[in-house]
Amino acid sequence: MTDAWAVWLAFACSLALSAGIERAMTPQPPWRRPRGSWAIQAGVFGLAHGALVLLLGRPWFAAAVVCALMLVVVVVNNAKVRALREPFVFADYEYFTDAIRHPRLFVPFLGWGNALAIAVGVVAAVALGLWVEPAPAQRWALSGQLGAMLGLIAAGALCLAAGARQAVGLSFDPERDLVGLGLVASLWHGAMASRRPPPVLASPFDEPPVDQSLSHTADPLLNPPPSLPHLVAVQSESFFDPRPVCAGIRSDVLAEFDRMAASALMHGALQVPAWGANTVRSEFAFVSGLDDALLGAHRFNPYHAVAAGWPVPTLAGFLKRRGYRTVCIHPYPASFYRRDRVYPLLGFDEFIDIRGFTDADRCGPFVGDAAVAAKIAEIVEASSVPVFVFAITMENHGPLHLEKVAPTDVADLYTDAPPPGCDDLTIYLRHLRNADRMIGALRHSLGRSQRPASLCWFGDHVPSMPGVYDTLGAPAGPTAFALWSTRETRHTEPVPLAAHQLAVEWLRAVGLLGEICA
């Protein structure tokens, strides 16, 4: 076989094998799909294969590498569907590097067996490819491998251009797009869409420019009125009410939340744009007031667009213009999800990450909710101006199965023991009870403040416990929220809200939004 034919035959085999690899996906894309999708798949494989042969000089090794990379994505996709009920999307590419920097957060969801198999497979493929298939002596002959490589790259570019010309209406529903377009085409179209700026949307926190001719009015930044309340919002990790999922859970696991809801300005179920993970989607919906369904390609990780310069009016900026000091607390490394870059752009004066805590503050593998509550109380007590604190907790972050059930946990957390295979639920409840105690601690500390205060509490998503849900059934997906104030109590019926509506309703409930609208 000539060097040129080896390039083309290896490419053809890898392209055919890619269609077979897709059959192992969940959900499984059908054979019938737009011709442009197949053209994109051929184009991507042609460009990747040609580039690798150009680099390595070994066409069969290059074919194996391309197919192996696709197989890795399929394995990760299936693990993600199992844990998070969402297929792999273009924005997930960042998780490959995050898995290296934060392995505990990601590798266990994949499964240590899958992770080890992938690592061994990659090492073996590289070793065998470099040893078994020698590079040809005439790599750079136009009549041989070099000419074939250039021809393959040109053909790949033409296929990609032809596929791109076909109009595709992306829904940005991951499962629908995957099934409709196939893995490679759905990722490619999503990546192209993410390069376009976010749509221009009306924000509830956007205000017209201040008329400088009215400068005779009091400046709230210099002299905020004493009636402005301290505002504390807590996005509690994986917080929801699990008692309907398992009847044997003790009702007092959420005793403080029940008491807060009984006297809340508003409470109820919260529809959030995430399941099991992807905390930033709920974060962004809360602070921006924007419906994630309107963000298009940026709904999966809006912080990419913010870090790139997307100017987003936010709750923090809105309050800052009223004289508030704005503080964000997240007890994890600041660079995760680029929060160190993003939160100043979202209007926060200060960002406190894990460096603001010590090892003694941990409860399990992460900083405990009690330590975060103490940090919030310290900030509020020390502030001479109204302060807005937004805390994103970590204690109840999975993977839960890496922790062990303590001997007393079942008796402490259940009236009736759960079925076998529910250890993750028991561990979750142990941390959920600490989140509930955090509510009591915050209400107590805010009640001592000389300034009125209000607490907004909500969950970012339900926890990922696929084994538990296999046994007991899965929850519908909403979390829970409650808005509480030291100034007044109400006895209200539950009201359903979406995450992007919560901050607006909170400001309205404490009287701040009406003041601005007037």
Salt bridges, closest charged atoms under 4 A:
GLU22 OE1 - ARG33 NH2 2.89
GLU86 OE2 - LYS80 NZ 2.77
GLU86 OE1 - ARG281 NH1 2.88
ASP92 OD2 - LYS80 NZ 2.53
GLU94 OE1 - HIS304 NE2 2.82
GLU94 OE2 - ARG338 NH2 3.25
ASP98 OD1 - ARG101 NH2 2.47
GLU207 OE1 - ARG321 NH2 2.70
GLU207 OE2 - ARG322 NH2 3.03
GLU237 OE2 - HIS461 NE2 3.43
ASP241 OD1 - ARG243 NE 2.87
ASP252 OD1 - ARG250 NE 3.31
GLU256 OE2 - ARG259 NH2 3.05
ASP258 OD2 - ARG243 NH1 2.90
GLU283 OE2 - ARG339 NH2 2.46
ASP292 OD2 - ARG299 NH2 2.96
ASP349 OD1 - LYS320 NZ 2.78
GLU350 OE1 - ARG325 NH2 2.56
ASP353 OD1 - ARG355 NE 3.01
ASP359 OD1 - ARG362 NE 3.57
GLU395 OE2 - HIS431 ND1 2.72
GLU403 OE1 - ARG430 NH2 3.33
GLU403 OE1 - HIS431 NE2 3.00
ASP409 OD2 - ARG430 NH1 2.60
ASP460 OD2 - HIS461 NE2 3.28
ASP470 OD2 - ARG82 NH2 2.77
GLU488 OE2 - ARG490 NH2 3.32
GLU505 OE2 - ARG508 NH1 2.97
